[in-house]
Amino acid sequence: MLVTFWGTRGSISTPGRTTEKYGGNTPCVTIESEGTRIILDAGTGIRNLGIELVREAESGKEPLEIHLLLSHTHWDHIQGLPFFLPAYLKDTKVTIYGSPKKERFLASVLKRQMDYEYFPVSMSALTADIRIQEMSEENLRLGPIEIEWEEQVFHPGGSVRYRISAHGKKVVYATDVELDLIFDRDKPSEEKEAAARDYLQFVHGADLLIADGMFGEEEYPARVGWGHASIPAVIEAATKAKVKQLAVFHHDPQHSDKYLDDLWVKYRTRCLADPHSMDLFWAREGLTLAV
């Protein structure tokens, strides 16, 4: 599988010279295998992806067939959709998948952000064949890719994590979940224990885990309840689950490239002290890796 990061920033896009290395676009990731491509989230990063896809469509004979999996509908995860050029191509098929807990709410949220009060073009202007589909209990199979999912708690409004498997490899996309609360030893509860067990089972043995690590350990105490994890909590959970590679994702908009570099040195050094540690890196816009 080929994994490409098109947007790695959380909350709000942050263009500028201080974010050139890790990128300023909000979440969007693609995973490809044998000609099948899935998109994870539709933050502002999906705009550049859409430009590339239109180029592909213009040079190829087959119309585009796009599968977009949404973790949730907070603004930073859907705000790129109105700027996704393939959605304006008549022969394109776009299927948007999301949580069944949203019911009709999923469609209404996506349409509402394109109301005239917020955007000059309505969703009805998108000429592609767009279908909005709730995830079902059965695993989703797209070509060689199998997709499993679970609802996540400890994030305002909830979110969905996805496990994408192909050819014996597993990539887990688990952004926007407050792992510090789930693994809170000072205030244990049955709900937290169940959430911790489910999380570890779902990500166990992943060849790549893409996880929200928005805050450094000194920052997190002032942000409890915001629905995002500290970097130490993500590393601890991934280590327990025997993850092979961990991509820290959903970078805080206040974190410059230099600050993220300093965090990487700090936490990478800790990981290297463990002889059985996984490969730890910061997700970077434009990075493509083979899994």
FENVENNOR-V764854 format. One record per residue. N is the residue number from 0. OMEGA is omega in whole degrees, -180 to 180 (999 if undefined). Layout:
N & OMEGA
N & OMEGA
This chain:
0 & 174
1 & -179
2 & 179
3 & 178
4 & 179
5 & 177
6 & -174
7 & -175
8 & 177
9 & 168
10 & -178
11 & -179
12 & -175
13 & 178
14 & 177
15 & -174
16 & -178
17 & -179
18 & -175
19 & -175
20 & -176
21 & 174
22 & -179
23 & -179
24 & 180
25 & -158
26 & 169
27 & -179
28 & 173
29 & 174
30 & -177
31 & 174
32 & 177
33 & 176
34 & 176
35 & -179
36 & 172
37 & 180
38 & 177
39 & 179
40 & -172
41 & 172
42 & -176
43 & 177
44 & -178
45 & 178
46 & 179
47 & 175
48 & -180
49 & 177
50 & 178
51 & -179
52 & 177
53 & 176
54 & 177
55 & -177
56 & -179
57 & -178
58 & -178
59 & -178
60 & -176
61 & 175
62 & -179
63 & 171
64 & -169
65 & 177
66 & -177
67 & 178
68 & 179
69 & 174
70 & 177
71 & -171
72 & 171
73 & -168
74 & -176
75 & -179
76 & 180
77 & -169
78 & 178
79 & -174
80 & 178
81 & -179
82 & -178
83 & -170
84 & -180
85 & 179
86 & 179
87 & 178
88 & -172
89 & -174
90 & -178
91 & 174
92 & -180
93 & 174
94 & -179
95 & -177
96 & 178
97 & -175
98 & 175
99 & 179
100 & 180
101 & -177
102 & -180
103 & -178
104 & -179
105 & 179
106 & -177
107 & 178
108 & -178
109 & 179
110 & -175
111 & -180
112 & 176
113 & 172
114 & -177
115 & 178
116 & -175
117 & -171
118 & -174
119 & -178
120 & -180
121 & -179
122 & 179
123 & 179
124 & 178
125 & -172
126 & 176
127 & 174
128 & -175
129 & 178
130 & 179
131 & -171
132 & 176
133 & 174
134 & 179
135 & -180
136 & 179
137 & 176
138 & 179
139 & 177
140 & 178
141 & -175
142 & -179
143 & -173
144 & 173
145 & -176
146 & 173
147 & -176
148 & 175
149 & 172
150 & 176
151 & 174
152 & -179
153 & 167
154 & -178
155 & -178
156 & 179
157 & 175
158 & -179
159 & 171
160 & -176
161 & 172
162 & -175
163 & -175
164 & 174
165 & 176
166 & 176
167 & 179
168 & -178
169 & 172
170 & 179
171 & 177
172 & -174
173 & -180
174 & 174
175 & 172
176 & -174
177 & -176
178 & 179
179 & 178
180 & -179
181 & -177
182 & -179
183 & -179
184 & -177
185 & -179
186 & -179
187 & 175
188 & 179
189 & 180
190 & 180
191 & 180
192 & 179
193 & 180
194 & 179
195 & 180
196 & -180
197 & -179
198 & -177
199 & 178
200 & -176
201 & -176
202 & -173
203 & 175
204 & -178
205 & 175
206 & 175
207 & 173
208 & 174
209 & -169
210 & 177
211 & 173
212 & -167
213 & -170
214 & 167
215 & -175
216 & 179
217 & -178
218 & -170
219 & -176
220 & 179
221 & -176
222 & 178
223 & 180
224 & 180
225 & 176
226 & -179
227 & -173
228 & 169
229 & -179
230 & 178
231 & 180
232 & 179
233 & -180
234 & -180
235 & -180
236 & -180
237 & 179
238 & 178
239 & -177
240 & 178
241 & 176
242 & -177
243 & 178
244 & 179
245 & 174
246 & 176
247 & -162
248 & 175
249 & -176
250 & 178
251 & -180
252 & 178
253 & -175
254 & 176
255 & 176
256 & -180
257 & -180
258 & 178
259 & 176
260 & 179
261 & 178
262 & -179
263 & 179
264 & -178
265 & -175
266 & 176
267 & 179
268 & 178
269 & -179
270 & -179
271 & 178
272 & 179
273 & -177
274 & -180
275 & -174
276 & 177
277 & 174
278 & -178
279 & 175
280 & 178
281 & 176
282 & -176
283 & 180
284 & -179
285 & -180
286 & 172
287 & 177
288 & 178
289 & 179
290 & 999
